[in-house]
């Protein structure tokens, strides 16, 4: 069911990016973050990886959407860098989990969260 929802959100965003599709994408990213947290809390490598996959797929949407449509400042390049950094941080998180280095994985999770906060700071003008 989650894969179907994710596929619909991706296709909808790629065909027509709007505030509502961006909102749906953010909800998927939130779901991914929650899935990762649940994985850490319940010692479930599979849950962590599912969460990483959800966020990765959601983040890919922003490679096809002009973020300038949603950013009211001159920080479009910064937002694009955040997108790239998030991809790298998710790869590092997955690698740490694959290698059962959970202390390192939690540090990488913190970096993922930091990318989320950095983007929200720009988008929401915190």
C-alpha positions, 0 to 999 in steps of 0.5 A: 500500500505504501509503495502505491501511495509513493508511486502516485505521489511521484507520478503526480509531482513529476507531471504537475508540481503544485503546493499539494503535491509538495505537501504530499511529498513532505508527508512521505518524507516524514513517514520515512523519518518515522520509519527510521526512528521506529527501526532504531527503537525496535532494533529493526534493520528492515524498518530503517532501510524501508524508511531510507527508501521512502525518503530517497524516493521522495527526495528524487522528486526534487530533481525533477521539480523547479524548487524556485517555484516554492522558494521565495528567496534567493536560496534556490542553489542552497536548496538544490545542495541540500537535496544532493547532501540528503542523498549522500547522507542517506547513502551513508546511513544505509551503509552504516546500517548494512555494516551493523554500525548503529552508533555511526548510523544514528550520527548519519540519521542526525545529518539527515535530520539536519538537511531536513531542518536546513531546507525547512529553514529556507522554505518556511523562512524560519 
